[in-house]
């Protein structure tokens, strides 16, 4: 079952809200980079990096939860 993840950033009165499903993390990170490169937005590379880090941590957590304890011990 695919669950929708939500990622948000509130900055200077703007709310940036991103929804994505498992497996689309790369596309989300690409979109964050695109937004950071858009001069008309108040969304910079630090914002993109912070949100990308959150996506990576969530993916790692979900991946870890799917593995059996003895599989984790082998890593």
VEXDREN-2710 file (C-alpha; in Angstrom, 1 decimal):
% VEXDREN-2710
k/r/px/py/pz
1/UNK/0.0/0.0/0.0
2/UNK/1.4/3.4/-1.0
3/UNK/1.0/6.0/1.6
4/UNK/1.2/9.7/0.8
5/UNK/3.9/11.6/2.7
6/UNK/3.6/15.3/3.3
7/UNK/6.5/17.7/3.6
8/UNK/6.0/21.4/4.4
9/UNK/8.0/24.5/4.9
10/UNK/6.6/27.8/6.2
11/UNK/8.8/30.8/5.3
12/UNK/8.1/34.5/5.4
13/UNK/4.3/34.0/5.3
14/UNK/4.4/31.4/2.5
15/UNK/3.5/27.8/3.0
16/UNK/5.3/25.3/0.7
17/UNK/3.5/22.0/0.8
18/UNK/4.7/18.9/-1.0
19/UNK/2.9/15.5/-1.2
20/UNK/4.6/12.5/-2.6
21/UNK/4.3/8.7/-2.5
22/UNK/7.0/6.1/-1.8
23/UNK/9.2/5.7/-4.9
24/UNK/8.8/9.3/-6.1
25/UNK/11.4/10.8/-3.8
26/UNK/13.9/11.4/-6.6
27/UNK/11.2/13.4/-8.5
28/UNK/10.5/15.4/-5.4
29/UNK/14.1/16.3/-4.8
30/UNK/14.4/17.3/-8.4
31/UNK/11.4/19.6/-8.0
32/UNK/12.9/21.1/-4.8
33/UNK/16.1/21.9/-6.8
34/UNK/14.1/23.5/-9.6
35/UNK/12.2/25.7/-7.0
36/UNK/15.5/26.7/-5.4
37/UNK/16.8/27.9/-8.7
38/UNK/13.7/30.0/-9.4
39/UNK/14.5/33.6/-8.6
40/UNK/10.9/34.7/-8.3
41/UNK/10.3/32.4/-5.3
42/UNK/11.4/32.9/-1.7
43/UNK/12.7/29.3/-1.7
44/UNK/16.5/28.9/-1.6
45/UNK/19.1/26.2/-1.7
46/UNK/19.1/25.9/2.1
47/UNK/15.4/25.2/2.0
48/UNK/15.8/22.6/-0.7
49/UNK/18.7/20.9/1.2
50/UNK/16.7/20.8/4.5
51/UNK/13.6/19.3/2.8
52/UNK/15.7/16.9/0.8
53/UNK/17.4/15.7/4.0
54/UNK/14.0/15.1/5.6
55/UNK/12.9/13.0/2.6
56/UNK/16.1/11.0/2.8
57/UNK/15.6/10.4/6.6
58/UNK/12.0/9.3/6.1
59/UNK/13.0/6.9/3.3
60/UNK/15.7/5.4/5.4
61/UNK/13.4/5.0/8.3
62/UNK/10.8/3.3/6.1
63/UNK/13.4/1.1/4.6
64/UNK/14.7/0.1/8.0
65/UNK/11.2/-0.8/9.2
66/UNK/10.7/-3.2/6.3
67/UNK/13.9/-5.2/7.0
68/UNK/14.0/-8.1/9.5
69/UNK/16.2/-7.5/12.5
70/UNK/18.8/-10.1/11.3
71/UNK/19.0/-8.3/7.9
72/UNK/19.8/-5.1/9.7
73/UNK/22.6/-6.8/11.7
74/UNK/24.3/-7.9/8.5
75/UNK/24.7/-4.3/7.2
END
